[in-house]
């Protein structure tokens, strides 16, 4: 293995309508979440489904696509990279966030 890359691929459903922000530079930012589901059978034979929520951000042209074409509940496939960051909230408490920075997206045809 010569190079290890930070790469994430997700296929799921959009949790709520994307939040679109326009920065002072005019650049758009889209924030949304994707739910992915995994179904498996436990040792006792019971089927179980586990849902994971993933925070996603898209910048620029991709944010514009998200704004126009990505509805709440819609299916979506994304490719991007994991990004972790921290910030202090208004009470001075340090918060940590892990999100997927979207590089590509596909809206599957129904």
Rosetta constraint file for C-alpha pairs under 8 A:
AtomPair CA 6 CA 81 HARMONIC 5.38 0.50
AtomPair CA 6 CA 82 HARMONIC 6.54 0.50
AtomPair CA 7 CA 79 HARMONIC 7.21 0.50
AtomPair CA 7 CA 80 HARMONIC 5.78 0.50
AtomPair CA 7 CA 81 HARMONIC 4.76 0.50
AtomPair CA 7 CA 82 HARMONIC 7.05 0.50
AtomPair CA 8 CA 79 HARMONIC 5.62 0.50
AtomPair CA 8 CA 80 HARMONIC 5.24 0.50
AtomPair CA 8 CA 81 HARMONIC 5.39 0.50
AtomPair CA 8 CA 82 HARMONIC 6.77 0.50
AtomPair CA 8 CA 100 HARMONIC 7.44 0.50
AtomPair CA 9 CA 77 HARMONIC 7.35 0.50
AtomPair CA 9 CA 78 HARMONIC 5.70 0.50
AtomPair CA 9 CA 79 HARMONIC 4.50 0.50
AtomPair CA 9 CA 80 HARMONIC 6.60 0.50
AtomPair CA 10 CA 36 HARMONIC 7.45 0.50
AtomPair CA 10 CA 77 HARMONIC 5.62 0.50
AtomPair CA 10 CA 78 HARMONIC 5.37 0.50
AtomPair CA 10 CA 79 HARMONIC 6.61 0.50
AtomPair CA 11 CA 36 HARMONIC 6.60 0.50
AtomPair CA 11 CA 75 HARMONIC 7.49 0.50
AtomPair CA 11 CA 76 HARMONIC 5.85 0.50
AtomPair CA 11 CA 77 HARMONIC 4.30 0.50
AtomPair CA 11 CA 78 HARMONIC 6.54 0.50
AtomPair CA 12 CA 34 HARMONIC 5.87 0.50
AtomPair CA 12 CA 35 HARMONIC 5.40 0.50
AtomPair CA 12 CA 36 HARMONIC 4.74 0.50
AtomPair CA 12 CA 37 HARMONIC 7.38 0.50
AtomPair CA 12 CA 75 HARMONIC 5.69 0.50
AtomPair CA 12 CA 76 HARMONIC 5.69 0.50
AtomPair CA 12 CA 77 HARMONIC 6.55 0.50
AtomPair CA 13 CA 34 HARMONIC 5.32 0.50
AtomPair CA 13 CA 35 HARMONIC 5.30 0.50
AtomPair CA 13 CA 36 HARMONIC 6.89 0.50
AtomPair CA 13 CA 72 HARMONIC 7.91 0.50
AtomPair CA 13 CA 73 HARMONIC 5.34 0.50
AtomPair CA 13 CA 74 HARMONIC 5.36 0.50
AtomPair CA 13 CA 75 HARMONIC 4.51 0.50
AtomPair CA 13 CA 76 HARMONIC 5.93 0.50
AtomPair CA 14 CA 32 HARMONIC 7.02 0.50
AtomPair CA 14 CA 33 HARMONIC 5.75 0.50
AtomPair CA 14 CA 34 HARMONIC 4.57 0.50
AtomPair CA 14 CA 35 HARMONIC 6.43 0.50
AtomPair CA 14 CA 70 HARMONIC 7.81 0.50
AtomPair CA 14 CA 71 HARMONIC 7.15 0.50
AtomPair CA 14 CA 72 HARMONIC 5.35 0.50
AtomPair CA 14 CA 73 HARMONIC 4.77 0.50
AtomPair CA 14 CA 74 HARMONIC 5.51 0.50
AtomPair CA 14 CA 75 HARMONIC 6.53 0.50
AtomPair CA 14 CA 76 HARMONIC 6.98 0.50
AtomPair CA 15 CA 32 HARMONIC 7.20 0.50
AtomPair CA 15 CA 33 HARMONIC 5.35 0.50
AtomPair CA 15 CA 34 HARMONIC 5.57 0.50
AtomPair CA 15 CA 35 HARMONIC 6.30 0.50
AtomPair CA 15 CA 72 HARMONIC 5.93 0.50
AtomPair CA 15 CA 73 HARMONIC 5.77 0.50
AtomPair CA 16 CA 32 HARMONIC 6.93 0.50
AtomPair CA 16 CA 33 HARMONIC 7.05 0.50
AtomPair CA 16 CA 71 HARMONIC 7.71 0.50
AtomPair CA 16 CA 72 HARMONIC 4.55 0.50
AtomPair CA 16 CA 73 HARMONIC 6.67 0.50
AtomPair CA 17 CA 32 HARMONIC 7.10 0.50
AtomPair CA 17 CA 70 HARMONIC 7.72 0.50
AtomPair CA 17 CA 71 HARMONIC 5.84 0.50
AtomPair CA 17 CA 72 HARMONIC 4.48 0.50
AtomPair CA 18 CA 30 HARMONIC 6.26 0.50
AtomPair CA 18 CA 31 HARMONIC 5.61 0.50
AtomPair CA 18 CA 32 HARMONIC 4.67 0.50
AtomPair CA 18 CA 33 HARMONIC 7.80 0.50
AtomPair CA 18 CA 66 HARMONIC 7.32 0.50
AtomPair CA 18 CA 67 HARMONIC 6.97 0.50
AtomPair CA 18 CA 70 HARMONIC 7.43 0.50
AtomPair CA 18 CA 71 HARMONIC 7.51 0.50
AtomPair CA 18 CA 72 HARMONIC 7.32 0.50
AtomPair CA 19 CA 30 HARMONIC 5.62 0.50
AtomPair CA 19 CA 31 HARMONIC 5.10 0.50
AtomPair CA 19 CA 32 HARMONIC 6.35 0.50
AtomPair CA 20 CA 28 HARMONIC 6.92 0.50
AtomPair CA 20 CA 29 HARMONIC 5.73 0.50
AtomPair CA 20 CA 30 HARMONIC 4.56 0.50
AtomPair CA 20 CA 31 HARMONIC 6.51 0.50
AtomPair CA 20 CA 63 HARMONIC 7.44 0.50
AtomPair CA 20 CA 67 HARMONIC 6.59 0.50
AtomPair CA 21 CA 28 HARMONIC 5.68 0.50
AtomPair CA 21 CA 29 HARMONIC 5.09 0.50
AtomPair CA 21 CA 30 HARMONIC 6.40 0.50
AtomPair CA 22 CA 26 HARMONIC 5.76 0.50
AtomPair CA 22 CA 27 HARMONIC 5.72 0.50
AtomPair CA 22 CA 28 HARMONIC 4.49 0.50
AtomPair CA 22 CA 29 HARMONIC 6.29 0.50
AtomPair CA 23 CA 27 HARMONIC 5.38 0.50
AtomPair CA 23 CA 28 HARMONIC 6.23 0.50
AtomPair CA 23 CA 29 HARMONIC 7.52 0.50
AtomPair CA 27 CA 59 HARMONIC 7.29 0.50
AtomPair CA 27 CA 60 HARMONIC 5.54 0.50
AtomPair CA 28 CA 59 HARMONIC 5.87 0.50
AtomPair CA 28 CA 60 HARMONIC 5.06 0.50
AtomPair CA 28 CA 61 HARMONIC 7.68 0.50
AtomPair CA 28 CA 63 HARMONIC 5.83 0.50
AtomPair CA 28 CA 64 HARMONIC 6.82 0.50
AtomPair CA 29 CA 57 HARMONIC 6.94 0.50
AtomPair CA 29 CA 58 HARMONIC 5.81 0.50
AtomPair CA 29 CA 59 HARMONIC 4.72 0.50
AtomPair CA 29 CA 60 HARMONIC 6.47 0.50
AtomPair CA 29 CA 63 HARMONIC 5.44 0.50
AtomPair CA 30 CA 57 HARMONIC 5.54 0.50
AtomPair CA 30 CA 58 HARMONIC 5.08 0.50
AtomPair CA 30 CA 59 HARMONIC 6.44 0.50
AtomPair CA 30 CA 63 HARMONIC 4.86 0.50
AtomPair CA 30 CA 64 HARMONIC 7.82 0.50
AtomPair CA 30 CA 66 HARMONIC 6.79 0.50
AtomPair CA 30 CA 67 HARMONIC 7.13 0.50
AtomPair CA 31 CA 55 HARMONIC 7.45 0.50
AtomPair CA 31 CA 56 HARMONIC 5.84 0.50
AtomPair CA 31 CA 57 HARMONIC 4.64 0.50
AtomPair CA 31 CA 58 HARMONIC 6.69 0.50
AtomPair CA 32 CA 55 HARMONIC 6.11 0.50
AtomPair CA 32 CA 56 HARMONIC 5.37 0.50
AtomPair CA 32 CA 57 HARMONIC 6.56 0.50
AtomPair CA 33 CA 53 HARMONIC 6.49 0.50
AtomPair CA 33 CA 54 HARMONIC 5.40 0.50
AtomPair CA 33 CA 55 HARMONIC 4.54 0.50
AtomPair CA 33 CA 56 HARMONIC 5.60 0.50
AtomPair CA 34 CA 53 HARMONIC 5.71 0.50
AtomPair CA 34 CA 54 HARMONIC 5.22 0.50
AtomPair CA 34 CA 55 HARMONIC 6.66 0.50
AtomPair CA 34 CA 56 HARMONIC 7.27 0.50
AtomPair CA 35 CA 51 HARMONIC 6.34 0.50
AtomPair CA 35 CA 52 HARMONIC 5.64 0.50
AtomPair CA 35 CA 53 HARMONIC 4.65 0.50
AtomPair CA 35 CA 54 HARMONIC 6.46 0.50
AtomPair CA 36 CA 51 HARMONIC 5.61 0.50
AtomPair CA 36 CA 52 HARMONIC 5.34 0.50
AtomPair CA 36 CA 53 HARMONIC 6.57 0.50
AtomPair CA 36 CA 54 HARMONIC 7.94 0.50
AtomPair CA 37 CA 49 HARMONIC 6.51 0.50
AtomPair CA 37 CA 50 HARMONIC 5.62 0.50
AtomPair CA 37 CA 51 HARMONIC 4.49 0.50
AtomPair CA 37 CA 52 HARMONIC 6.44 0.50
AtomPair CA 38 CA 49 HARMONIC 5.52 0.50
AtomPair CA 38 CA 50 HARMONIC 5.33 0.50
AtomPair CA 38 CA 51 HARMONIC 6.59 0.50
AtomPair CA 39 CA 47 HARMONIC 6.87 0.50
AtomPair CA 39 CA 48 HARMONIC 5.55 0.50
AtomPair CA 39 CA 49 HARMONIC 4.23 0.50
AtomPair CA 39 CA 50 HARMONIC 6.41 0.50
AtomPair CA 40 CA 47 HARMONIC 5.71 0.50
AtomPair CA 40 CA 48 HARMONIC 5.52 0.50
AtomPair CA 40 CA 49 HARMONIC 6.51 0.50
AtomPair CA 41 CA 45 HARMONIC 5.66 0.50
AtomPair CA 41 CA 46 HARMONIC 5.53 0.50
AtomPair CA 41 CA 47 HARMONIC 4.37 0.50
AtomPair CA 41 CA 48 HARMONIC 6.09 0.50
AtomPair CA 42 CA 46 HARMONIC 5.35 0.50
AtomPair CA 42 CA 47 HARMONIC 6.27 0.50
AtomPair CA 42 CA 48 HARMONIC 7.08 0.50
AtomPair CA 54 CA 99 HARMONIC 6.78 0.50
AtomPair CA 54 CA 100 HARMONIC 7.32 0.50
AtomPair CA 55 CA 98 HARMONIC 7.26 0.50
AtomPair CA 55 CA 99 HARMONIC 4.81 0.50
AtomPair CA 55 CA 100 HARMONIC 6.19 0.50
AtomPair CA 56 CA 99 HARMONIC 5.40 0.50
AtomPair CA 56 CA 100 HARMONIC 4.66 0.50
AtomPair CA 56 CA 101 HARMONIC 5.96 0.50
AtomPair CA 56 CA 102 HARMONIC 6.64 0.50
AtomPair CA 57 CA 99 HARMONIC 7.04 0.50
AtomPair CA 57 CA 100 HARMONIC 6.28 0.50
AtomPair CA 57 CA 101 HARMONIC 5.08 0.50
AtomPair CA 57 CA 102 HARMONIC 5.99 0.50
AtomPair CA 58 CA 62 HARMONIC 5.74 0.50
AtomPair CA 58 CA 63 HARMONIC 4.99 0.50
AtomPair CA 58 CA 66 HARMONIC 7.84 0.50
AtomPair CA 58 CA 101 HARMONIC 6.05 0.50
AtomPair CA 58 CA 102 HARMONIC 5.09 0.50
AtomPair CA 58 CA 103 HARMONIC 7.35 0.50
AtomPair CA 59 CA 63 HARMONIC 4.94 0.50
AtomPair CA 59 CA 102 HARMONIC 7.78 0.50
AtomPair CA 60 CA 64 HARMONIC 6.53 0.50
AtomPair CA 61 CA 65 HARMONIC 6.39 0.50
AtomPair CA 62 CA 66 HARMONIC 6.20 0.50
AtomPair CA 62 CA 102 HARMONIC 7.95 0.50
AtomPair CA 62 CA 103 HARMONIC 7.76 0.50
AtomPair CA 62 CA 104 HARMONIC 7.53 0.50
AtomPair CA 62 CA 105 HARMONIC 7.91 0.50
AtomPair CA 63 CA 67 HARMONIC 6.08 0.50
AtomPair CA 64 CA 68 HARMONIC 6.33 0.50
AtomPair CA 65 CA 69 HARMONIC 5.77 0.50
AtomPair CA 65 CA 70 HARMONIC 7.43 0.50
AtomPair CA 66 CA 70 HARMONIC 4.90 0.50
AtomPair CA 70 CA 74 HARMONIC 6.56 0.50
AtomPair CA 70 CA 76 HARMONIC 7.94 0.50
AtomPair CA 70 CA 107 HARMONIC 7.82 0.50
AtomPair CA 75 CA 107 HARMONIC 6.44 0.50
AtomPair CA 75 CA 108 HARMONIC 6.57 0.50
AtomPair CA 76 CA 105 HARMONIC 7.06 0.50
AtomPair CA 76 CA 106 HARMONIC 5.94 0.50
AtomPair CA 76 CA 107 HARMONIC 4.95 0.50
AtomPair CA 76 CA 108 HARMONIC 6.50 0.50
AtomPair CA 77 CA 105 HARMONIC 5.58 0.50
AtomPair CA 77 CA 106 HARMONIC 5.02 0.50
AtomPair CA 77 CA 107 HARMONIC 6.43 0.50
AtomPair CA 77 CA 108 HARMONIC 7.53 0.50
AtomPair CA 78 CA 102 HARMONIC 6.43 0.50
AtomPair CA 78 CA 103 HARMONIC 7.53 0.50
AtomPair CA 78 CA 104 HARMONIC 5.70 0.50
AtomPair CA 78 CA 105 HARMONIC 4.33 0.50
AtomPair CA 78 CA 106 HARMONIC 6.32 0.50
AtomPair CA 79 CA 102 HARMONIC 5.87 0.50
AtomPair CA 79 CA 103 HARMONIC 5.78 0.50
AtomPair CA 79 CA 104 HARMONIC 5.19 0.50
AtomPair CA 79 CA 105 HARMONIC 6.35 0.50
AtomPair CA 80 CA 100 HARMONIC 6.05 0.50
AtomPair CA 80 CA 101 HARMONIC 5.30 0.50
AtomPair CA 80 CA 102 HARMONIC 4.31 0.50
AtomPair CA 80 CA 103 HARMONIC 4.76 0.50
AtomPair CA 80 CA 104 HARMONIC 6.68 0.50
AtomPair CA 81 CA 100 HARMONIC 5.44 0.50
AtomPair CA 81 CA 101 HARMONIC 5.34 0.50
AtomPair CA 81 CA 102 HARMONIC 6.82 0.50
AtomPair CA 81 CA 103 HARMONIC 7.68 0.50
AtomPair CA 82 CA 98 HARMONIC 6.90 0.50
AtomPair CA 82 CA 99 HARMONIC 5.81 0.50
AtomPair CA 82 CA 100 HARMONIC 4.65 0.50
AtomPair CA 82 CA 101 HARMONIC 6.32 0.50
AtomPair CA 83 CA 98 HARMONIC 5.65 0.50
AtomPair CA 83 CA 99 HARMONIC 5.42 0.50
AtomPair CA 83 CA 100 HARMONIC 6.08 0.50
AtomPair CA 83 CA 101 HARMONIC 6.69 0.50
AtomPair CA 84 CA 96 HARMONIC 7.28 0.50
AtomPair CA 84 CA 97 HARMONIC 5.64 0.50
AtomPair CA 84 CA 98 HARMONIC 4.30 0.50
AtomPair CA 84 CA 99 HARMONIC 6.46 0.50
AtomPair CA 85 CA 96 HARMONIC 5.89 0.50
AtomPair CA 85 CA 97 HARMONIC 5.43 0.50
AtomPair CA 85 CA 98 HARMONIC 6.55 0.50
AtomPair CA 86 CA 94 HARMONIC 6.70 0.50
AtomPair CA 86 CA 95 HARMONIC 5.45 0.50
AtomPair CA 86 CA 96 HARMONIC 4.35 0.50
AtomPair CA 86 CA 97 HARMONIC 6.03 0.50
AtomPair CA 87 CA 94 HARMONIC 5.61 0.50
AtomPair CA 87 CA 95 HARMONIC 5.40 0.50
AtomPair CA 87 CA 96 HARMONIC 6.68 0.50
AtomPair CA 88 CA 92 HARMONIC 5.18 0.50
AtomPair CA 88 CA 93 HARMONIC 5.22 0.50
AtomPair CA 88 CA 94 HARMONIC 4.35 0.50
AtomPair CA 88 CA 95 HARMONIC 5.91 0.50
AtomPair CA 89 CA 93 HARMONIC 5.44 0.50
AtomPair CA 89 CA 94 HARMONIC 6.46 0.50
AtomPair CA 89 CA 95 HARMONIC 6.85 0.50
